Amino acid sequence: MKKIESLKRIIILQLSLIGIIIDTAIYAFFWLDMYYPVLSRRARGLNYYFRGHVLVILIYFVLILFFTSTFGGLKVGYLKPGDIIFSQIFGIISVNVISYFQLSLMGNWLVPVRPMVFCSMAEIVFSALWTLMCNAFYHSVCTWRPSYGGYTV
């Protein structure tokens, strides 16, 4: 029975990690396409190389992982989908507010807020769809009962 529970937990962690990686990829797109060009033009000394971009994106990944897990957004299959979606929304908004201020500090002025709003909306829509998809997948796989009367996984 412990093997079954640990298998369920591994499935949940993998699905949650994939969702967080895709949220981070959405932020990376907005960082590289919209914010970095504005910051590098405005603040003439701000030139990042590969490691600098990786660091900014890694900081975002750690923050989104921390806030999402703190609010309970990683408990696919254990909580109701609505609760998970609201937890992820709170986590995304918290992290994006922190990231906005981080970007503003990098440029020594307030950067445009519109790209961060679009980034937040894209992440929220993706997270809601991903949560519903993962929840359906989890319940179809983890509550499957073989016809020969085996265990419920």
Phi, psi and chi 1 to 4 in degrees:
 res  aa     phi    psi   chi1   chi2   chi3   chi4
   1 MET       -  -34.7 -164.8   64.8  171.2      -
   2 LYS   -66.1  -33.9  -78.6 -170.1  173.9 -172.4
   3 LYS   -63.1  -39.9  -87.3 -173.4  163.6  179.8
   4 ILE   -66.1  -44.3  -66.1  170.6      -      -
   5 GLU   -65.4  -39.7  -71.7  -61.4  -40.6      -
   6 SER   -69.1  -33.0   63.1      -      -      -
   7 LEU   -65.8  -41.4 -179.8   63.5      -      -
   8 LYS   -60.5  -44.3  -78.7 -172.3 -160.9  179.2
   9 ARG   -65.4  -37.6 -171.1   66.9 -171.6  150.4
  10 ILE   -65.6  -41.0  -72.1  171.6      -      -
  11 ILE   -61.9  -44.6  -70.0  170.8      -      -
  12 ILE   -62.7  -45.5  -69.8  169.6      -      -
  13 LEU   -64.4  -39.5  -71.8  174.4      -      -
  14 GLN   -66.5  -43.7  -72.8  177.1  -14.5      -
  15 LEU   -63.7  -41.7  -68.3  173.5      -      -
  16 SER   -66.6  -40.3  -60.6      -      -      -
  17 LEU   -64.7  -40.1 -177.3   64.3      -      -
  18 ILE   -62.9  -41.7  -69.7  169.3      -      -
  19 GLY   -62.7  -41.8      -      -      -      -
  20 ILE   -69.0  -36.9  -71.5  175.5      -      -
  21 ILE   -64.4  -39.8  -72.5  171.6      -      -
  22 ILE   -69.9  -37.5  -65.1  173.2      -      -
  23 ASP   -59.9  -41.6  -82.7  -19.3      -      -
  24 THR   -66.1  -35.6  -54.8      -      -      -
  25 ALA   -66.5  -36.3      -      -      -      -
  26 ILE   -62.9  -45.4  -66.9  170.8      -      -
  27 TYR   -62.9  -40.1  174.5   77.7      -      -
  28 ALA   -61.5  -38.9      -      -      -      -
  29 PHE   -60.8  -47.7  169.4   75.7      -      -
  30 PHE   -66.6  -35.4  -80.7   90.7      -      -
  31 TRP   -65.0  -50.6  160.8 -111.1      -      -
  32 LEU   -74.8  -32.5  -66.7  171.3      -      -
  33 ASP   -90.5  -32.5 -166.7   49.9      -      -
  34 MET  -117.6  -45.7  -63.9 -176.8 -175.6      -
  35 TYR   -84.2  -43.6  -83.5  117.5      -      -
  36 TYR   -62.2  -43.7  179.4   67.3      -      -
  37 PRO   -61.0  -38.1  -25.0   33.6      -      -
  38 VAL   -66.9  -44.1  170.0      -      -      -
  39 LEU   -67.7  -38.3  -72.2  173.1      -      -
  40 SER   -72.9  -28.9   64.5      -      -      -
  41 ARG   -74.8  -44.8  -97.9 -175.1  -53.0 -162.3
  42 ARG   -73.2  -49.5  179.4   78.3 -178.7 -140.9
  43 ALA   -96.6   99.7      -      -      -      -
  44 ARG   -60.4  -25.0  -69.1  177.2 -179.7   90.5
  45 GLY   -89.9   -0.4      -      -      -      -
  46 LEU   -90.3   96.8 -175.6   68.9      -      -
  47 ASN  -128.2  113.2  -70.3  -36.1      -      -
  48 TYR   -98.2  143.7  -74.8  154.4      -      -
  49 TYR  -102.0 -168.7  -61.9  103.9      -      -
  50 PHE   -55.6  -45.7  178.8   73.5      -      -
  51 ARG   -66.1  -33.2  -70.3 -177.6 -175.0  171.6
  52 GLY   -66.2  -42.8      -      -      -      -
  53 HIS   -65.0  -41.6  -65.8  -62.6      -      -
  54 VAL   -62.4  -39.2  169.3      -      -      -
  55 LEU   -65.3  -44.9 -178.7   63.1      -      -
  56 VAL   -60.4  -44.2  169.7      -      -      -
  57 ILE   -70.1  -36.6  -66.1  167.3      -      -
  58 LEU   -66.3  -39.4 -173.8   66.2      -      -
  59 ILE   -60.6  -42.3  -71.3  170.4      -      -
  60 TYR   -63.0  -42.8 -173.6   84.8      -      -
  61 PHE   -60.2  -45.2  175.5   78.2      -      -
  62 VAL   -64.8  -42.1  168.8      -      -      -
  63 LEU   -64.8  -44.1  -75.0  173.4      -      -
  64 ILE   -67.8  -35.8 -164.3   89.4      -      -
  65 LEU   -64.7  -44.8 -179.5   65.6      -      -
  66 PHE   -64.7  -50.8  173.4   73.8      -      -
  67 PHE   -68.1  -38.9  -82.0   95.7      -      -
  68 THR   -66.0  -42.1  -55.9      -      -      -
  69 SER   -70.8  -33.1   64.7      -      -      -
  70 THR   -65.3  -41.2  -60.8      -      -      -
  71 PHE   -83.1   -4.0  -69.2  132.5      -      -
  72 GLY    87.9   23.3      -      -      -      -
  73 GLY   -81.1    0.1      -      -      -      -
  74 LEU  -103.2    8.8  -58.3  179.9      -      -
  75 LYS   -98.6   54.9  -64.1 -174.0  176.6 -173.5
  76 VAL   -65.3  132.8  175.4      -      -      -
  77 GLY    93.3  -22.9      -      -      -      -
  78 TYR  -101.0  -35.9  -68.3  111.8      -      -
  79 LEU  -104.0  165.7  -64.0  177.7      -      -
  80 LYS   -68.2  148.8  -65.4  177.5 -174.7  175.8
  81 PRO   -57.6  -36.8  -23.9   31.0      -      -
  82 GLY   -63.1  -40.8      -      -      -      -
  83 ASP   -64.4  -40.9  -65.5  -20.2      -      -
  84 ILE   -66.1  -42.2  -63.1  168.2      -      -
  85 ILE   -63.7  -44.3  -69.9  170.1      -      -
  86 PHE   -65.8  -36.4  -76.4  123.8      -      -
  87 SER   -62.9  -41.8  -60.6      -      -      -
  88 GLN   -68.9  -36.0  -71.0  179.5  -12.0      -
  89 ILE   -62.2  -45.9  -71.5  172.1      -      -
  90 PHE   -61.8  -41.3  -69.7  140.9      -      -
  91 GLY   -64.5  -43.9      -      -      -      -
  92 ILE   -64.7  -44.9  -72.8  168.2      -      -
  93 ILE   -64.3  -42.3  -70.2  172.7      -      -
  94 SER   -61.6  -47.1  -58.7      -      -      -
  95 VAL   -67.5  -38.7  171.8      -      -      -
  96 ASN   -71.1  -30.9  -74.8  -12.9      -      -
  97 VAL   -66.5  -44.9  165.7      -      -      -
  98 ILE   -62.3  -42.7  -68.7  170.0      -      -
  99 SER   -66.2  -36.7  -65.1      -      -      -
 100 TYR   -61.5  -45.4  175.1   76.4      -      -
 101 PHE   -67.6  -34.5  -71.0  128.2      -      -
 102 GLN   -61.8  -46.0  174.2 -169.8    6.6      -
 103 LEU   -64.9  -37.4  -64.4  173.7      -      -
 104 SER   -66.1  -36.8  -65.2      -      -      -
 105 LEU   -68.2  -34.3  -74.4  172.4      -      -
 106 MET   -64.1  -36.1  -78.6 -172.0 -129.4      -
 107 GLY   -95.9   -3.7      -      -      -      -
 108 ASN    62.4   23.0  -83.6  -18.4      -      -
 109 TRP  -163.0  164.7   53.6  -78.1      -      -
 110 LEU   -75.6  120.2  -69.3  175.8      -      -
 111 VAL   -77.2  162.0  -65.0      -      -      -
 112 PRO   -60.0  136.8  -18.9   27.1      -      -
 113 VAL   -87.9  -20.5   74.0      -      -      -
 114 ARG   -57.6  -45.6 -177.3  173.9  -75.6  170.4
 115 PRO   -61.5  -33.9  -23.9   33.2      -      -
 116 MET   -70.3  -33.5 -170.0   59.7   73.1      -
 117 VAL   -66.5  -43.9  170.4      -      -      -
 118 PHE   -64.2  -38.8  -70.7  145.7      -      -
 119 CYS   -62.0  -44.8  178.9      -      -      -
 120 SER   -62.9  -43.3  -61.9      -      -      -
 121 MET   -64.7  -41.8  -70.3 -174.9  -22.1      -
 122 ALA   -63.5  -42.0      -      -      -      -
 123 GLU   -67.1  -38.6  -71.8  178.1  -12.6      -
 124 ILE   -66.2  -44.6  -71.9  169.8      -      -
 125 VAL   -62.7  -45.9  167.7      -      -      -
 126 PHE   -61.9  -45.5  165.7   75.4      -      -
 127 SER   -62.6  -38.7  -67.0      -      -      -
 128 ALA   -65.1  -46.9      -      -      -      -
 129 LEU   -64.7  -41.6  -66.4  174.5      -      -
 130 TRP   -63.8  -41.1 -176.7 -105.0      -      -
 131 THR   -64.3  -44.4  -61.6      -      -      -
 132 LEU   -64.1  -40.7  -66.5  173.9      -      -
 133 MET   -66.5  -44.3 -147.1  167.6   59.2      -
 134 CYS   -67.2  -37.3  -70.8      -      -      -
 135 ASN   -65.1  -42.5 -164.2   39.4      -      -
 136 ALA   -64.7  -42.1      -      -      -      -
 137 PHE   -63.1  -45.4  173.7   77.4      -      -
 138 TYR   -60.8  -45.7  176.4   79.2      -      -
 139 HIS   -71.9  -28.8  -74.5  -62.6      -      -
 140 SER   -76.3  -32.9   69.5      -      -      -
 141 VAL   -88.6  -44.0  169.6      -      -      -
 142 CYS   -84.9   -7.2  -68.0      -      -      -
 143 THR  -115.9   14.3   57.9      -      -      -
 144 TRP   -69.9  133.3  177.6   70.0      -      -
 145 ARG  -119.8  120.3  -64.5  175.4 -169.4 -141.8
 146 PRO   -64.4  155.7  -12.2   19.8      -      -
 147 SER   -70.7  -17.9   59.7      -      -      -
 148 TYR   -88.1    9.3   57.8   84.4      -      -
 149 GLY    84.6   29.1      -      -      -      -
 150 GLY   -78.0 -170.2      -      -      -      -
 151 TYR   -76.5  155.2  -68.7  105.3      -      -
 152 THR   -84.3  126.1  -57.3      -      -      -
 153 VAL   -81.2      -  177.3      -      -      -
